Structures are given as structure tokens and as C-alpha cells.
């Protein structure tokens, strides 16, 4: 099947939210992402599909999200808002050459999918629009996201894999994902992992990314109760301009679906390589903050130069983390050793 959006077409979402269909929560989330209970079905939704192409002549799919954003801000939204595009339990998917605009929630959400290619997209939403992530592969494998321009109100790219006890029970990781040649501007992160990572995230490559006027360049985020793992992640060849934090790897980010999460379920973060980063007008170099009793390990920073504007850039902040740093400016925290012959970066260069 091919859905083709012509250059002159606009696929407008229906704004009568009172009659918008509801569906069950995802099993790896246990509830809607914004609110307890069910969630509104996405404008374009598919389940159990194979060999599907969504493409066009850069035609626009307009979610007219302002009515949903206003309800969220006023506290009158009864259930979690819809995505523009969600594909569940599907394989062999291509999404290309389309403009996604003003999604009520995350723009593109492949979940429990495999063999997905997302390329040559423009994704737009105002910077003050809530939860308007660009592309969020969620418990997916074999995914390529490339050659996109994203300017939204939340993370441009965010890799996820389920939420707390529900994600742990579902147990499907996100793995074998490539993200490359993305340009974005957002008040949150250009490239993110998390914070919903309870099924695990592994074997990730992000390269040749350009982020400007953003909150965080690279953001790996999780929290106590998530469980799971984030491991074997490489982020390389990144350009940052006018970004608040160059890098953040933090274990105290994100809420919980309910009070039943396991407070002893601690995420393992291991073998993260960040290299070849150039940044200008950066406010703070970065934050690496592990979890007590689950220290982040084998963090490699290599060939990173971050500079501030007229004011001096604030230094790195680290705790409960270990690893190595080679050719990093400003000088990294003492937790990241640069002793020759002991570097975890040696095999990553």
C-alpha cells in the first residue's frame, strides 16, 4: 500500500475532540502518556501492517494541534492527545518526502515495529507546543532516520522502549537504530534517548547532526524505576550552535505512570561514546549524573570542543559516572580519566 500526499494537499485533522475515537493504552506504557486511561487514536494509524509507503511531493499533513495544546494547558484534556502518525507491530515501512505540521502529540511514533525507514521529512510545530516530539521510535528494531529538518516544541528525535513496570514486563528493546543528517531546533533535545527506556535501548548510531537554538544537543535520560539498559551507543560528528547544554546523561529525569513502579529497578548505562563535537555559544558544557547504586560506566568523550559567547562557558558536572575523556574542552570532570593506556575510548576512535 502507498499513501501519496501531493504537493497541494493538506490532510487536516478533525477538531471535534468529543467524538474522536479512543483506543487502549500501549501495553508497554499501561496508560496514556499525558494522562491516565486510554488515548485518542492517531490521525494516521496502522496495526500489523507490512510493506507500507507514506510519501509524496512534500505535501503537508496538518494536525491542527492548537485545540489539543490549549486543552492540555487549561487542564481540560480528558485523555492523551493523538499522534499524527502511529504504526504498531508493523514491518517494512517507508515514510518520506512529506511535511508533518502541528501534531497534537508526538509527530511520528513507530512502536513495536521493525525495518523502518524515515527520510526527507520536514516536521514543524511551535516551540511552545507541548509534547510535539519529531520522531520517536519505541521498542523498534532496524530503523533508519535520515535527512530530515525538525523544528518542534519537544525532542526532535527520541528513542524509547516502554515505561517503568509496564515496559519491563513487555520487554521489547529498541535496537539497531541509525540517525543521521538531521538538522533541528527545539527548546528540548536534538537527539535523545528516553526517558522511557524500560525495555532497553542498544546498538544506536547517531551521526552528522546539526542542532541550533536548542535546549540540549545530546540528551540521554532515565530515572529510578525504569529498569532496563542503555548500552552500545555512539554519537559522532555533531555541530551545535546556541545550545544551553551540549550534552546531558542523567538518571533523575521523567515521571512515572503510577505509584506501583519498582523503586529498586535501576537502569544500566554502559559503553556510551560521544565524539567529534563542535559547539559555539554553549551555556554549559554538560552534565553526566548517574544513579546511586547504578553508576553510569564506560562513558567516552573524545575530540569535543565547546565554547561560550562573551561569558565563560560553565564547566562539566559529573557524579556516579566513570569513563574517559580525550581532547575535550572545556576540561572534563575528574570522574572521566584521561590517563594514557587506561582509556575506554581507545576502541572507539
TIFIMAR-708176 format. One line per field, with one value per residue (C-alpha): residue number from 0; residue in one letter; x, y, z. Coordinates in nm, 2 decimals, padded with zeros to 4 digits, always signed. Layout:
<atoms>
drenti (NUM;...)
lolum (A;...)
px (X;...)
py (Y;...)
pz (Z;...)
</atoms>
This chain:
<atoms>
drenti (0;1;2;3;4;5;6;7;8;9;10;11;12;13;14;15;16;17;18;19;20;21;22;23;24;25;26;27;28;29;30;31;32;33;34;35;36;37;38;39;40;41;42;43;44;45;46;47;48;49;50;51;52;53;54;55;56;57;58;59;60;61;62;63;64;65;66;67;68;69;70;71;72;73;74;75;76;77;78;79;80;81;82;83;84;85;86;87;88;89;90;91;92;93;94;95;96;97;98;99;100;101;102;103;104;105;106;107;108;109;110;111;112;113;114;115;116;117;118;119;120;121;122;123;124;125;126;127;128;129;130;131;132;133;134;135;136;137;138;139;140;141;142;143;144;145;146;147;148;149;150;151;152;153;154;155;156;157;158;159;160;161;162;163;164;165;166;167;168;169;170;171;172;173;174;175;176;177;178;179;180;181;182;183;184;185;186;187;188;189;190;191;192;193;194;195;196;197;198;199;200;201;202;203;204;205;206;207;208;209;210;211;212;213;214;215;216;217;218;219;220;221;222;223;224;225;226;227;228;229;230;231;232;233;234;235;236;237;238;239;240;241;242;243;244;245;246;247;248;249;250;251;252;253;254;255;256;257;258;259;260;261;262;263;264;265;266;267;268;269;270;271;272;273;274;275;276;277;278;279;280;281;282;283;284;285;286;287;288;289;290;291;292;293;294;295;296;297;298;299;300;301;302;303;304;305;306;307;308;309;310;311;312;313;314;315;316;317;318;319;320;321;322;323;324;325;326;327;328;329;330;331;332;333;334;335;336;337;338;339;340;341;342;343;344;345;346;347;348)
lolum (X;X;X;X;X;X;X;X;X;X;X;X;X;X;X;X;X;X;X;X;X;X;X;X;X;X;X;X;X;X;X;X;X;X;X;X;X;X;X;X;X;X;X;X;X;X;X;X;X;X;X;X;X;X;X;X;X;X;X;X;X;X;X;X;X;X;X;X;X;X;X;X;X;X;X;X;X;X;X;X;X;X;X;X;X;X;X;X;X;X;X;X;X;X;X;X;X;X;X;X;X;X;X;X;X;X;X;X;X;X;X;X;X;X;X;X;X;X;X;X;X;X;X;X;X;X;X;X;X;X;X;X;X;X;X;X;X;X;X;X;X;X;X;X;X;X;X;X;X;X;X;X;X;X;X;X;X;X;X;X;X;X;X;X;X;X;X;X;X;X;X;X;X;X;X;X;X;X;X;X;X;X;X;X;X;X;X;X;X;X;X;X;X;X;X;X;X;X;X;X;X;X;X;X;X;X;X;X;X;X;X;X;X;X;X;X;X;X;X;X;X;X;X;X;X;X;X;X;X;X;X;X;X;X;X;X;X;X;X;X;X;X;X;X;X;X;X;X;X;X;X;X;X;X;X;X;X;X;X;X;X;X;X;X;X;X;X;X;X;X;X;X;X;X;X;X;X;X;X;X;X;X;X;X;X;X;X;X;X;X;X;X;X;X;X;X;X;X;X;X;X;X;X;X;X;X;X;X;X;X;X;X;X;X;X;X;X;X;X;X;X;X;X;X;X;X;X;X;X;X;X;X;X;X;X;X;X;X;X;X;X;X;X;X;X;X;X;X;X)
px (+00.00;+00.12;-00.03;+00.08;+00.04;+00.05;+00.23;-00.10;-00.28;-00.34;-00.46;-00.64;-00.73;-01.09;-01.12;-01.43;-01.25;-01.56;-01.62;-01.26;-01.22;-01.04;-00.81;-00.65;-00.31;+00.00;+00.09;+00.44;+00.30;+00.00;-00.18;-00.18;+00.14;-00.01;-00.30;-00.43;-00.67;-00.70;-00.57;-00.71;-00.63;-00.37;-00.47;-00.30;-00.29;-00.19;-00.15;+00.00;+00.09;+00.37;+00.51;+00.36;+00.49;+00.38;+00.53;+00.45;+00.56;+00.63;+00.26;+00.15;-00.02;-00.15;-00.26;-00.41;-00.27;-00.36;-00.70;-00.53;-00.25;-00.49;-00.69;-00.37;-00.26;-00.60;-00.63;-00.94;-00.79;-00.97;-00.74;-00.39;-00.38;-00.33;-00.02;-00.01;+00.12;+00.14;+00.22;+00.21;+00.35;+00.43;+00.73;+00.89;+00.77;+00.90;+00.79;+00.94;+00.90;+00.61;+00.57;+00.42;+00.29;+00.13;+00.08;-00.13;+00.14;+00.44;+00.45;+00.57;+00.56;+00.65;+00.60;+00.68;+00.80;+01.09;+01.26;+01.15;+01.30;+01.21;+01.38;+01.35;+01.08;+01.01;+00.85;+00.72;+00.54;+00.57;+00.85;+00.58;+00.37;+00.37;+00.49;+00.54;+00.84;+00.95;+01.03;+01.00;+01.09;+00.96;+01.05;+01.16;+01.44;+01.63;+01.53;+01.70;+01.60;+01.79;+01.79;+01.52;+01.46;+01.28;+01.16;+00.92;+00.83;+00.99;+01.27;+01.35;+01.44;+01.38;+01.44;+01.21;+01.12;+00.83;+00.76;+00.85;+00.69;+00.48;+00.79;+00.98;+00.70;+00.66;+01.04;+01.09;+01.41;+01.48;+01.79;+01.99;+01.89;+02.07;+02.00;+02.20;+02.20;+01.93;+01.90;+01.68;+01.59;+01.39;+01.37;+01.44;+01.69;+01.81;+01.89;+01.75;+01.73;+01.45;+01.33;+01.10;+01.37;+01.24;+01.26;+01.62;+01.80;+02.11;+02.32;+02.25;+02.45;+02.37;+02.60;+02.63;+02.37;+02.33;+02.14;+02.08;+01.88;+01.81;+01.79;+02.02;+02.23;+02.25;+02.03;+02.03;+01.78;+01.62;+01.51;+01.49;+01.21;+01.28;+01.50;+01.63;+01.95;+02.11;+02.43;+02.65;+02.55;+02.77;+02.71;+02.96;+03.01;+02.78;+02.76;+02.59;+02.51;+02.34;+02.25;+02.21;+02.36;+02.60;+02.55;+02.33;+02.33;+02.11;+01.94;+01.68;+01.46;+01.10;+00.79;+00.62;+00.29;+00.16;+00.28;+00.34;+00.67;+00.96;+01.20;+01.48;+01.46;+01.77;+01.88;+02.22;+02.40;+02.72;+02.95;+02.84;+03.07;+03.04;+03.30;+03.38;+03.15;+03.19;+02.98;+02.95;+02.75;+02.71;+02.59;+02.71;+02.94;+02.75;+02.61;+02.67;+02.48;+02.44;+02.22;+02.32;+02.40;+02.39;+02.68;+02.70;+03.01;+03.24;+03.15;+03.38;+03.42;+03.66;+03.75;+03.49;+03.53;+03.25;+03.28;+03.06;+02.97;+03.10;+03.06;+03.27;+03.11;+03.00;+03.21;+03.11;+02.92;+02.96;+02.86;+02.81;+02.98;+03.31;+03.49;+03.75;+03.80;+04.05;+04.09;+03.79;+03.74;+03.64;+03.84;+03.61;+03.53;+03.78;+03.55;+03.64;+04.01;+04.24;+04.53;+04.71;+04.66;+04.35;+04.11;+03.77;+03.79;+04.08;+03.85;+03.61;+03.84)
py (+00.00;+00.35;+00.67;+00.96;+01.32;+01.56;+01.90;+02.09;+01.87;+01.92;+01.63;+01.82;+01.66;+01.67;+01.92;+01.79;+01.61;+01.50;+01.23;+01.14;+00.76;+00.62;+00.32;+00.11;+00.22;+00.06;-00.25;-00.12;+00.21;+00.09;+00.42;+00.73;+00.92;+01.25;+01.12;+00.80;+00.59;+00.54;+00.76;+00.92;+00.73;+00.89;+01.08;+00.81;+00.48;+00.13;-00.20;-00.52;-00.38;-00.49;-00.32;+00.03;+00.35;+00.70;+00.95;+01.24;+01.57;+01.73;+01.77;+01.86;+01.66;+01.92;+01.81;+02.14;+02.08;+02.41;+02.29;+01.99;+02.20;+02.45;+02.18;+02.04;+02.38;+02.46;+02.11;+02.02;+01.74;+01.42;+01.17;+01.16;+01.35;+01.17;+01.14;+01.25;+00.90;+00.59;+00.24;-00.05;-00.40;-00.34;-00.40;-00.29;+00.08;+00.38;+00.74;+01.00;+01.34;+01.47;+01.77;+01.69;+02.01;+02.09;+01.74;+01.72;+01.50;+01.31;+01.35;+01.01;+00.71;+00.37;+00.13;-00.25;-00.22;-00.34;-00.25;+00.12;+00.40;+00.76;+01.01;+01.35;+01.48;+01.83;+01.83;+02.16;+02.28;+02.60;+02.59;+02.63;+02.34;+02.06;+01.70;+01.76;+01.53;+01.48;+01.11;+00.86;+00.50;+00.30;-00.07;-00.09;-00.26;-00.20;+00.17;+00.44;+00.81;+01.04;+01.37;+01.55;+01.90;+01.92;+02.23;+02.14;+02.21;+01.89;+01.64;+01.62;+01.25;+01.04;+00.67;+00.49;+00.14;+00.15;+00.30;+00.15;-00.17;-00.19;-00.16;-00.41;-00.66;-00.61;-00.65;-00.53;-00.31;-00.06;-00.18;-00.13;+00.22;+00.48;+00.85;+01.07;+01.41;+01.57;+01.95;+02.07;+02.35;+02.28;+02.40;+02.05;+01.79;+01.75;+01.38;+01.20;+00.85;+00.82;+00.89;+00.58;+00.31;+00.02;-00.24;-00.14;+00.05;-00.08;-00.06;+00.30;+00.52;+00.89;+01.09;+01.41;+01.60;+01.98;+02.14;+02.51;+02.73;+02.43;+02.33;+02.02;+01.88;+01.52;+01.40;+01.05;+01.05;+00.80;+00.76;+00.52;+00.27;+00.24;-00.08;-00.19;-00.07;+00.18;+00.04;+00.05;+00.40;+00.61;+00.97;+01.14;+01.44;+01.69;+02.06;+02.28;+02.65;+02.85;+02.54;+02.56;+02.22;+02.05;+01.70;+01.56;+01.20;+01.20;+00.94;+01.16;+01.27;+01.18;+01.09;+00.76;+00.61;+00.53;+00.46;+00.09;+00.13;-00.07;+00.18;-00.08;-00.12;+00.06;+00.12;+00.01;+00.27;+00.13;+00.20;+00.54;+00.71;+01.08;+01.21;+01.48;+01.75;+02.12;+02.38;+02.76;+02.98;+02.69;+02.79;+02.47;+02.20;+01.91;+01.70;+01.33;+01.23;+00.86;+00.68;+00.59;+00.21;+00.21;+00.42;+00.50;+00.32;+00.33;+00.68;+00.80;+01.17;+01.23;+01.53;+01.77;+02.15;+02.36;+02.74;+03.00;+03.35;+03.66;+03.48;+03.19;+02.85;+02.67;+02.35;+01.99;+01.84;+01.47;+01.22;+00.84;+00.80;+00.67;+00.66;+00.85;+01.18;+01.26;+01.61;+01.76;+02.14;+02.27;+02.02;+01.74;+01.62;+01.42;+01.11;+01.08;+00.98;+01.07;+00.85;+00.70;+00.33;+00.32;+00.49;+00.33;+00.55;+00.35;+00.11;+00.38;+00.61)
pz (+00.00;-00.08;+00.07;-00.15;-00.04;-00.33;-00.30;-00.29;-00.04;+00.33;+00.53;+00.81;+01.14;+01.26;+01.55;+01.72;+02.00;+02.17;+01.90;+01.84;+01.88;+02.18;+02.20;+02.47;+02.62;+02.48;+02.69;+02.75;+02.89;+03.09;+03.04;+02.81;+02.81;+02.91;+03.13;+03.29;+03.09;+02.72;+02.44;+02.13;+01.80;+01.57;+01.26;+01.05;+01.24;+01.14;+01.33;+01.20;+00.86;+00.62;+00.31;+00.35;+00.20;+00.31;+00.07;-00.16;-00.32;+00.02;+00.07;+00.43;+00.69;+00.93;+01.27;+01.37;+01.71;+01.88;+02.00;+02.18;+02.32;+02.46;+02.64;+02.78;+02.91;+03.06;+03.22;+03.03;+02.81;+02.92;+02.76;+02.59;+02.26;+01.93;+01.72;+01.36;+01.26;+01.47;+01.33;+01.57;+01.53;+01.16;+00.94;+00.61;+00.64;+00.45;+00.54;+00.31;+00.14;+00.35;+00.58;+00.92;+01.09;+01.42;+01.57;+01.88;+02.04;+01.91;+01.53;+01.42;+01.65;+01.52;+01.81;+01.82;+01.46;+01.25;+00.93;+00.92;+00.71;+00.77;+00.54;+00.38;+00.61;+00.74;+01.09;+01.23;+01.54;+01.75;+02.02;+02.29;+02.18;+02.44;+02.37;+02.00;+01.95;+01.59;+01.55;+01.84;+01.76;+02.05;+02.11;+01.75;+01.57;+01.24;+01.20;+00.99;+01.03;+00.79;+00.60;+00.80;+00.92;+01.26;+01.45;+01.73;+02.09;+02.23;+02.14;+01.77;+01.79;+02.10;+02.12;+02.37;+02.49;+02.74;+03.08;+03.42;+03.53;+03.20;+02.98;+03.20;+03.17;+02.79;+02.75;+02.39;+02.34;+02.08;+01.89;+01.57;+01.50;+01.28;+01.30;+01.05;+00.88;+01.09;+01.13;+01.42;+01.65;+01.97;+02.33;+02.44;+02.28;+01.93;+01.98;+02.29;+02.44;+02.69;+02.93;+02.88;+02.84;+03.05;+02.76;+02.70;+02.42;+02.25;+01.93;+01.84;+01.59;+01.56;+01.32;+01.12;+01.32;+01.33;+01.62;+01.67;+01.91;+02.13;+02.50;+02.48;+02.20;+02.31;+02.59;+02.74;+03.02;+03.26;+03.62;+03.91;+03.85;+03.48;+03.49;+03.15;+02.99;+02.76;+02.60;+02.30;+02.19;+01.96;+01.88;+01.64;+01.41;+01.57;+01.53;+01.79;+01.78;+02.06;+02.27;+02.65;+02.74;+02.50;+02.65;+02.93;+03.06;+03.36;+03.59;+03.75;+03.46;+03.39;+03.58;+03.64;+03.51;+03.87;+04.22;+04.15;+03.99;+04.14;+04.31;+04.31;+03.93;+03.82;+03.46;+03.35;+03.13;+02.98;+02.68;+02.56;+02.30;+02.23;+01.99;+01.72;+01.86;+01.78;+01.96;+01.97;+02.21;+02.45;+02.81;+02.99;+02.86;+03.00;+03.28;+03.35;+03.66;+03.72;+03.97;+04.32;+04.32;+03.94;+03.82;+03.45;+03.32;+03.02;+02.91;+02.64;+02.54;+02.26;+02.04;+02.18;+02.17;+02.32;+02.35;+02.51;+02.39;+02.56;+02.90;+03.00;+02.94;+03.26;+03.33;+03.32;+03.62;+03.69;+03.96;+03.98;+03.65;+03.51;+03.18;+02.98;+02.80;+02.53;+02.38;+02.54;+02.60;+02.84;+03.06;+03.17;+03.52;+03.72;+03.70;+03.33;+03.34;+03.06;+03.17;+02.87;+02.84;+03.06;+02.83;+02.74;+02.43;+02.28;+02.10;+01.99;+01.80)
</atoms>
